[in-house]
Amino acid sequence: MKFGITVSQIKEVDLVVQAEQVGYDFCWVWDSPMIRSNLWALLALVADRTSRIAVGPGVAIPALSMTPVVANAIATINAIAPNRTFLGVGTGNTALRAMGQVPMSIAAFAEHLKVIRGLLSGETVSYTANGISENIAFQSLELGHINLDDPIPIHVGGFGPRSQALAGEYGEGLITSIPRGGTISDSLANATVGADRSGRSMDGFETYALVNLMLLRPGETLRSQRVLDEVGSSIMVNFHSIYDRYREIGTEPPSCTQPIWEEYVAFREARDAERSYTEAHSSHYGHLDPAEARFVTPEVIQNFCIAGQPDEIIEQLTHLETQGLTGINFIAPVDRQYEMCHEFAEAVIACMQ
């Protein structure tokens, strides 16, 4: 099992340096320009300040810039951190919805991936933008301004069967979430569908999950106030995504939300009538909105979180590993990032390596 940490602000570079020192394997950097620092500026600093830990976006959103720019950006990072750079890429949840937009369609996502895959492989690709199509390739490579010599694994973000199939078709790995992305076994089966249709091998394919993590202290329960304060914001990110899909296209929420779903919908409709619905995303992984705290019940925490004493978390992670999960990443609450990074490394990572 590999373990990752996520950062999203310039001031968090030191957190990655610490994570590298205490045994974390990889670092993700967000791509949410309305609520966090610029992905590529932050990632360049992280790459420059570290020497061992793997670094990359978790995840980059091609819809935020022209696709060749994304390929150039990660190839530039690869020049700073060769042999430890990867590209996580997704359709956009917080990033686009915080702009009042919706995530890319699967068809558009596939086109982005096709171009990125080709450019990073040093190929000439057909690229269409603004109604103009042209065959393009990176030029002046003799200058060394980017690094295509060292492979850049592509990790495709996907929660549903079609996006997970794209991971097998174009990537070396899948980034999903638990439980929103389904079981690990089902996710791998979906990725295999994509690999089969493109003739690619699944050998060495990796599966990562963004998880909500709650390391309980002795005698602590899911009803403890610290638990609510520490994991509430992360859990509400899932609720916001589920609600957005319900609002946009009528997608039914998962069964585990049913006991509070009608109340939550009524709350959001009333609240969003007084402000832009985009403001809900401002609390993502930063703080628990006090008005939403009542929806983070022990039952919700249990369903949306890997929680327990250290031995219980190790047991849960070991089970997921047997299903094919390669690694996990979590986003620590902003006021306890350094402490949680150390606590998890000492209580869990050291015991699983």
C-alpha positions as CSV (number, residue, x, y, z in Angstrom):
1,M,0.0,0.0,0.0
2,K,1.2,3.5,-0.9
3,F,0.3,6.5,1.1
4,G,-0.2,10.1,-0.1
5,I,-0.8,13.6,1.2
6,T,-2.7,16.4,-0.5
7,V,-1.9,20.1,-0.6
8,S,-3.5,23.1,-2.2
9,Q,-1.9,26.2,-0.8
10,I,1.6,27.8,-1.3
11,K,2.1,27.8,2.5
12,E,1.7,24.0,2.6
13,V,5.0,23.2,0.7
14,D,6.6,22.5,4.1
15,L,3.9,19.9,4.8
16,V,5.1,17.9,1.8
17,V,8.7,18.1,2.9
18,Q,7.6,16.7,6.3
19,A,5.5,14.0,4.7
20,E,8.5,12.9,2.6
21,Q,10.6,12.6,5.7
22,V,8.1,10.5,7.7
23,G,7.4,7.9,4.9
24,Y,4.7,9.2,2.6
25,D,5.0,7.9,-1.0
26,F,3.3,10.5,-3.1
27,C,1.7,14.0,-3.0
28,W,-1.3,15.3,-4.9
29,V,-1.9,19.0,-5.6
30,W,-5.4,20.3,-6.2
31,D,-6.6,22.1,-9.3
32,S,-9.4,24.4,-7.9
33,P,-8.6,28.0,-8.9
34,M,-11.6,29.6,-7.3
35,I,-10.7,28.4,-3.8
36,R,-7.0,27.4,-3.7
37,S,-3.5,28.3,-5.1
38,N,-2.6,27.7,-8.7
39,L,-1.9,24.1,-9.3
40,W,1.2,24.4,-11.5
41,A,3.0,27.1,-9.5
42,L,2.5,25.1,-6.3
43,L,3.5,21.8,-7.9
44,A,6.7,23.3,-9.2
45,L,7.6,24.5,-5.7
46,V,6.8,21.0,-4.3
47,A,8.9,19.3,-6.9
48,D,11.8,21.6,-6.3
49,R,11.7,21.3,-2.5
50,T,11.5,17.5,-2.4
51,S,13.7,14.7,-3.7
52,R,12.0,11.3,-3.2
53,I,8.3,11.6,-2.9
54,A,6.3,11.2,-6.2
55,V,4.5,14.4,-7.2
56,G,1.6,15.3,-9.5
57,P,-1.9,16.8,-9.7
58,G,-4.7,15.2,-7.9
59,V,-6.3,16.0,-10.3
60,A,-5.6,18.4,-13.1
61,I,-8.7,19.6,-15.0
62,P,-8.0,20.0,-18.8
63,A,-11.1,22.1,-19.3
64,L,-9.5,24.9,-17.3
65,S,-6.8,25.4,-20.1
66,M,-6.0,24.2,-23.6
67,T,-5.1,20.5,-23.5
68,P,-1.5,20.9,-24.9
69,V,-0.9,23.4,-22.0
70,V,-1.7,20.7,-19.5
71,A,0.7,18.3,-21.3
72,N,3.4,21.0,-21.3
73,A,2.9,21.8,-17.7
74,I,3.4,18.2,-16.4
75,A,6.3,17.7,-18.8
76,T,7.9,20.8,-17.3
77,I,7.4,19.4,-13.8
78,N,9.0,16.2,-15.0
79,A,12.1,18.2,-15.9
80,I,12.2,19.3,-12.2
81,A,11.4,15.9,-10.7
82,P,12.3,13.2,-13.2
83,N,11.2,9.6,-12.5
84,R,8.8,10.8,-9.8
85,T,6.3,12.9,-11.7
86,F,2.8,11.6,-12.6
87,L,-0.3,13.3,-14.1
88,G,-3.6,12.9,-12.3
89,V,-6.4,14.2,-14.5
90,G,-10.1,14.4,-14.1
91,T,-13.4,15.9,-15.4
92,G,-13.7,18.6,-12.7
93,N,-16.0,18.7,-9.7
94,T,-15.1,21.5,-7.3
95,A,-12.9,23.3,-9.9
96,L,-15.7,23.8,-12.4
97,R,-18.7,23.9,-10.2
98,A,-17.2,26.7,-8.2
99,M,-17.2,28.6,-11.4
100,G,-20.8,27.8,-12.1
101,Q,-19.9,25.3,-14.7
102,V,-20.3,21.5,-14.9
103,P,-17.7,18.8,-15.2
104,M,-16.6,17.7,-18.7
105,S,-18.6,15.1,-20.5
106,I,-17.1,11.6,-20.9
107,A,-16.7,12.2,-24.6
108,A,-14.8,15.5,-24.1
109,F,-12.7,13.9,-21.4
110,A,-11.7,11.1,-23.7
111,E,-10.6,13.6,-26.4
112,H,-8.5,15.4,-23.8
113,L,-6.9,12.2,-22.7
114,K,-6.1,11.1,-26.2
115,V,-4.2,14.3,-26.9
116,I,-2.4,14.3,-23.6
117,R,-1.4,10.6,-24.0
118,G,-0.1,11.3,-27.5
119,L,1.9,14.4,-26.7
120,L,3.5,12.9,-23.6
121,S,4.5,9.9,-25.7
122,G,6.3,12.2,-28.1
123,E,3.8,11.7,-30.9
124,T,2.2,14.1,-33.4
125,V,-1.5,14.3,-32.6
126,S,-4.6,15.9,-34.2
127,Y,-5.8,18.8,-32.0
128,T,-9.0,20.8,-32.4
129,A,-9.8,24.0,-30.6
130,N,-11.8,27.1,-31.5
131,G,-13.0,25.4,-34.7
132,I,-9.5,24.8,-36.0
133,S,-7.8,21.4,-36.4
134,E,-4.1,20.9,-36.8
135,N,-1.5,18.2,-36.3
136,I,0.8,19.2,-33.5
137,A,3.8,17.9,-31.5
138,F,6.2,19.4,-29.0
139,Q,9.0,21.2,-30.8
140,S,12.6,22.3,-29.9
141,L,13.0,19.4,-27.6
142,E,16.8,19.7,-27.9
143,L,16.5,22.7,-25.6
144,G,15.5,20.5,-22.7
145,H,12.6,22.8,-21.7
146,I,10.4,19.8,-20.9
147,N,11.2,16.2,-20.1
148,L,9.6,13.5,-22.2
149,D,12.5,11.0,-21.8
150,D,11.4,9.8,-18.4
151,P,7.8,8.3,-18.5
152,I,5.0,10.3,-16.9
153,P,2.3,7.9,-15.7
154,I,-1.2,9.1,-16.3
155,H,-3.7,8.4,-13.5
156,V,-7.3,9.0,-14.7
157,G,-9.9,10.2,-12.2
158,G,-13.2,8.2,-12.4
159,F,-16.2,7.4,-10.2
160,G,-18.4,5.7,-12.8
161,P,-18.0,2.8,-15.3
162,R,-17.3,5.0,-18.3
163,S,-14.7,7.2,-16.8
164,Q,-13.0,4.2,-15.1
165,A,-12.9,2.5,-18.5
166,L,-11.0,5.6,-19.8
167,A,-8.3,4.9,-17.1
168,G,-7.7,1.5,-18.7
169,E,-7.8,2.9,-22.2
170,Y,-5.4,5.8,-21.7
171,G,-3.7,5.6,-18.3
172,E,-1.4,3.7,-16.1
173,G,-3.7,4.1,-13.1
174,L,-7.1,5.0,-11.8
175,I,-8.0,7.6,-9.2
176,T,-11.3,7.0,-7.5
177,S,-12.9,7.4,-4.1
178,I,-14.5,5.2,-1.5
179,P,-17.4,4.6,-1.4
180,R,-18.5,7.0,-4.2
181,G,-16.5,5.2,-6.9
182,G,-17.9,1.8,-6.1
183,T,-15.9,-1.3,-5.0
184,I,-12.2,-1.6,-5.9
185,S,-12.9,-4.9,-7.7
186,D,-15.7,-3.3,-9.8
187,S,-13.5,-0.3,-10.6
188,L,-10.7,-2.5,-11.8
189,A,-13.2,-4.5,-13.9
190,N,-14.4,-1.3,-15.5
191,A,-10.8,-0.2,-16.2
192,T,-10.1,-3.6,-17.9
193,V,-12.9,-2.9,-20.3
194,G,-11.1,0.2,-21.5
195,A,-7.7,-1.6,-21.7
196,D,-9.3,-4.4,-23.8
197,R,-10.8,-2.0,-26.3
198,S,-7.5,-0.3,-26.9
199,G,-5.3,-3.4,-26.7
200,R,-3.4,-2.1,-23.7
201,S,-2.1,-4.4,-20.9
202,M,-3.3,-4.0,-17.3
203,D,0.1,-5.2,-16.0
204,G,1.4,-2.7,-13.5
205,F,-1.9,-0.8,-13.5
206,E,-2.4,1.0,-10.2
207,T,-5.6,2.1,-8.4
208,Y,-5.6,5.0,-5.9
209,A,-8.5,6.2,-3.8
210,L,-9.1,9.6,-2.1
211,V,-10.5,8.6,1.3
212,N,-12.0,10.4,4.2
213,L,-9.8,9.3,7.2
214,M,-10.6,9.4,10.9
215,L,-7.9,8.1,13.2
216,L,-9.7,7.6,16.6
217,R,-8.0,8.0,19.9
218,P,-8.4,5.6,22.8
219,G,-12.0,5.7,24.1
220,E,-13.1,8.0,21.3
221,T,-16.3,7.3,19.3
222,L,-17.8,8.7,16.1
223,R,-20.0,10.9,18.3
224,S,-17.0,12.8,19.7
225,Q,-16.9,16.5,18.8
226,R,-13.3,16.3,17.6
227,V,-14.4,13.6,15.1
228,L,-17.1,16.0,13.7
229,D,-14.6,18.9,13.6
230,E,-11.9,16.9,11.9
231,V,-13.7,14.9,9.2
232,G,-17.0,16.9,8.7
233,S,-15.7,19.1,6.0
234,S,-14.3,16.2,4.0
235,I,-17.5,14.3,4.2
236,M,-19.6,17.3,3.1
237,V,-17.5,17.5,-0.1
238,N,-19.1,14.1,-1.0
239,F,-22.5,15.5,-0.1
240,H,-22.0,18.5,-2.3
241,S,-21.0,16.4,-5.3
242,I,-24.0,14.1,-4.8
243,Y,-26.3,17.0,-4.5
244,D,-24.9,18.7,-7.6
245,R,-25.6,15.7,-9.7
246,Y,-29.1,15.4,-8.2
247,R,-29.7,19.1,-9.0
248,E,-28.2,18.9,-12.5
249,I,-29.5,15.7,-13.9
250,G,-31.6,14.0,-11.2
251,T,-29.2,11.3,-10.2
252,E,-30.5,9.4,-7.2
253,P,-28.4,9.7,-4.1
254,P,-26.8,6.6,-2.5
255,S,-29.0,4.6,-0.2
256,C,-26.9,5.5,2.9
257,T,-28.0,9.2,2.6
258,Q,-31.7,8.4,2.4
259,P,-32.5,9.1,6.1
260,I,-31.4,12.7,5.8
261,W,-31.7,13.4,2.1
262,E,-35.0,15.1,2.0
263,E,-34.0,17.4,4.8
264,Y,-30.7,18.2,3.1
265,V,-32.4,19.0,-0.2
266,A,-34.8,21.3,1.5
267,F,-31.9,23.0,3.3
268,R,-29.9,23.5,0.1
269,E,-32.9,24.8,-1.8
270,A,-33.6,27.4,0.8
271,R,-30.0,28.4,1.2
272,D,-29.1,28.6,-2.4
273,A,-32.1,30.8,-3.0
274,E,-30.3,33.4,-1.0
275,R,-26.8,32.9,-2.4
276,S,-25.0,31.4,-5.4
277,Y,-24.9,27.6,-5.2
278,T,-21.2,27.9,-6.0
279,E,-20.5,29.1,-2.5
280,A,-21.1,25.7,-1.0
281,H,-17.7,24.7,-2.4
282,S,-15.8,27.3,-0.3
283,S,-15.8,25.0,2.7
284,H,-14.2,22.1,0.9
285,Y,-11.5,20.5,3.0
286,G,-11.1,23.7,4.9
287,H,-13.9,23.9,7.5
288,L,-17.2,22.4,8.3
289,D,-20.0,24.9,7.5
290,P,-21.9,25.2,10.9
291,A,-25.2,25.1,9.1
292,E,-24.3,21.7,7.6
293,A,-23.0,20.1,10.8
294,R,-26.3,18.5,11.7
295,F,-26.0,16.3,8.5
296,V,-22.7,14.7,9.6
297,T,-24.1,12.0,11.8
298,P,-22.2,8.9,13.1
299,E,-24.0,6.9,10.5
300,V,-22.9,9.2,7.7
301,I,-19.3,9.2,9.0
302,Q,-19.3,5.4,9.0
303,N,-20.5,5.2,5.4
304,F,-18.2,7.9,4.0
305,C,-15.1,7.4,6.0
306,I,-12.3,5.0,6.9
307,A,-12.5,5.4,10.6
308,G,-11.4,3.6,13.7
309,Q,-8.5,2.9,16.0
310,P,-5.1,2.3,14.3
311,D,-5.5,-1.5,14.2
312,E,-9.0,-1.2,12.7
313,I,-7.8,1.2,10.0
314,I,-5.0,-1.2,9.2
315,E,-7.5,-4.0,8.9
316,Q,-9.7,-2.0,6.5
317,L,-6.8,-0.9,4.4
318,T,-5.4,-4.5,4.2
319,H,-8.8,-5.7,3.0
320,L,-8.9,-3.0,0.3
321,E,-5.4,-3.9,-0.7
322,T,-6.4,-7.5,-1.3
323,Q,-9.1,-6.2,-3.7
324,G,-6.5,-4.4,-5.8
325,L,-6.2,-0.9,-4.1
326,T,-2.6,0.4,-4.7
327,G,-2.7,3.5,-2.5
328,I,-4.8,6.0,-0.5
329,N,-4.7,9.7,-0.1
330,F,-6.4,11.9,2.3
331,I,-6.8,15.6,2.9
332,A,-6.1,16.7,6.4
333,P,-8.1,19.5,8.0
334,V,-6.2,22.8,7.6
335,D,-5.7,23.4,11.3
336,R,-4.3,19.9,12.0
337,Q,-2.3,19.1,8.9
338,Y,1.1,18.6,10.4
339,E,-0.2,16.8,13.5
340,M,-2.4,14.4,11.5
341,C,0.4,13.8,9.0
342,H,2.7,12.6,11.8
343,E,0.0,10.7,13.7
344,F,-1.0,8.7,10.7
345,A,2.6,8.0,9.7
346,E,3.4,6.7,13.2
347,A,0.2,4.7,13.8
348,V,-0.5,3.2,10.4
349,I,2.2,3.7,7.7
350,A,5.0,2.5,9.9
351,C,3.0,-0.7,10.7
352,M,2.1,-1.5,7.0
353,Q,5.6,-1.1,5.5
